[in-house]
Structures are given as structure tokens and as C-alpha cells.
Amino acid sequence: MSLHSGLARSAIAVCATSLLFACATLPSAEREAKRAELDAMADTTIDTLLAANPEAGEVLDRSVGYLVIDMKVTKIPVFGAGKGFGVVVDRRSDTRSYLEVSRFEVGGGLGAQAFKVVVVFDDDKLLEKAAGGAWHYEAGAELAAGSASAEGAVQKQPKGFKAYRIAEGGAAATVTVRVARAKPFLDD
């Protein structure tokens, strides 16, 4: 088997596995445990963000809410895929919504990385859209090694939010076109 066909089969396996997990439902007790796990992850991530970026505290204080996503992404030449889970915190109503995120990318690069994304909203409609799930498209480059990372993207940057990325580990160098889909998760 050639290296190229082996990589293609690996990419197909990653995508198929993602689809299988996306279709699975959790029993009530497992949903509650997953919610608690995501809430704890979000709280820890916010603490990490504030320790590294004290000015983020002022942004959070003025916000209507925020989103925290825990992502894992693998990139092989040509294809990449990632999966994550997160929580949207609506500070106006003190409610939480949970999301499942799938990411697919096409382009050059290689690597695997883990990171957290924090998006702080000052626009009510954008927060509500995030809680309901959304598609996100971008073209960009990423370079990551361990807890250090750099990222550049070409995308429409609407006002109404501020995004932070916290690298956790892995190594990757990519130039890709990416699409991510966030959809509600753990709904009763």
C-alpha cells in the first residue's frame, strides 16, 4: 500500500469515526456527568485565560456571555479533522448550553494539537447564535509546538466578540481551508 492511499484511508477513518460519535446519544446520567465535566473545563479555562491575560477580566465583566470549546485536531497531508465539546454561558440569564464541534480541513500540513477556544460576546444576537449552533469557515495558517502557538486566518471579523486561543500541546504546521460546525449537544 502506498503512503498516499494509507493517508487517504486514515482520513476517511477519522471522518467516519466522527460521524459515528456525532450520532450517538447519551443516557441521562451520562449527560449530567458530561455537563459537569464541560462546566469544570470551562471554569478552569477561564481561570487560565485570566492568569495569562488579566485584561480579559474586563472584557468578561462587560460581556453578555462567553463560549469555551475544548478541541483536538489531527492533520495529515491534504486532510485534517477535529472534534471538540464546549459550553456557552449566558451571563444575562445564568444559563448554559452545550455544543459539539466537528472540524474538517483541506490543505498542506502535518500534526496534532489540543487547544481551548474562548469567545467572549458583547452582542446578544451573536451569543444566541452561538448557543444554537453555527457553521464557521476560514482559510489560514497555524504553527503550534507544545503550549506555544501562532495562527493567522483570513475571515470576516464581525464586531460583537473577542476570541482567545489557549494552546495545550501537540505540534502542527498547516496552511488550510477549514470548516467547523458547532451543534447543540446534551439537549434533553
C-alpha positions, -999 to 999 in steps of 0.1 A, spaced: 0 0 0 14 34 -9 18 62 17 -8 83 -2 -35 57 -1 -28 49 35 -32 86 44 -64 88 25 -77 57 43 -67 73 76 -86 105 68 -117 85 58 -115 66 91 -112 98 111 -143 113 94 -163 81 97 -155 79 134 -165 115 139 -199 108 122 -205 78 144 -198 97 176 -219 126 164 -249 103 160 -246 87 195 -269 98 223 -260 96 260 -283 82 288 -295 109 313 -268 101 340 -240 103 314 -254 136 301 -253 151 336 -217 138 341 -207 153 307 -223 186 316 -204 187 349 -171 178 330 -177 206 305 -186 231 332 -154 223 351 -133 226 319 -148 260 311 -142 273 346 -106 260 345 -101 275 311 -114 309 321 -90 309 352 -61 300 328 -71 328 304 -73 354 332 -39 343 346 -23 348 312 -43 378 301 -55 399 330 -72 424 306 -96 396 296 -112 401 330 -126 435 320 -138 420 287 -156 392 305 -171 416 330 -186 437 302 -198 407 282 -233 392 278 -217 357 279 -190 335 266 -182 302 248 -154 278 258 -145 249 235 -120 221 241 -107 210 207 -84 182 195 -73 184 158 -52 160 137 -38 170 103 -22 146 78 -11 158 44 -41 171 24 -68 163 51 -74 171 87 -102 166 112 -110 176 147 -136 172 174 -144 192 204 -170 199 230 -179 232 247 -203 253 268 -220 286 261 -225 306 293 -253 333 290 -245 357 318 -278 375 314 -299 345 324 -272 325 341 -279 295 318 -256 272 299 -259 255 266 -236 227 254 -221 222 220 -204 195 200 -179 208 174 -167 190 143 -139 204 122 -127 194 87 -98 210 68 -81 206 34 -46 219 26 -10 214 34 5 204 67 10 178 93 5 175 131 -19 170 160 -28 196 186 -50 203 215 -63 237 224 -91 257 241 -110 285 224 -127 312 244 -151 336 227 -164 365 247 -196 381 234 -208 417 238 -236 412 213 -268 394 224 -276 380 189 -242 366 184 -243 348 218 -277 334 209 -265 322 175 -235 305 191 -257 287 217 -280 275 188 -250 261 168 -234 276 137 -211 269 108 -177 287 107 -154 289 76 -119 303 73 -86 300 55 -54 303 74 -21 290 87 -13 275 121 20 267 138 20 250 172 45 233 194 36 224 230 18 252 247 31 278 222 11 286 190 7 312 163 -23 315 140 -33 336 111 -66 335 93 -85 352 65 -121 355 75 -148 381 80 -143 395 115 -177 408 127 -178 431 157 -195 418 189 -170 393 202 -134 388 212 -117 354 207 -88 338 226 -69 306 219 -50 286 246 -26 260 232 -23 229 253 0 206 235 10 189 203 28 201 172 14 212 139 23 233 109 -6 238 85 -20 260 57 -56 250 51 -91 259 44 -113 250 74 -149 244 81 -162 238 116 -198 230 127 -210 236 162 -243 220 171 -263 217 203 -252 188 225 -267 172 256 -302 186 250 -329 169 270 
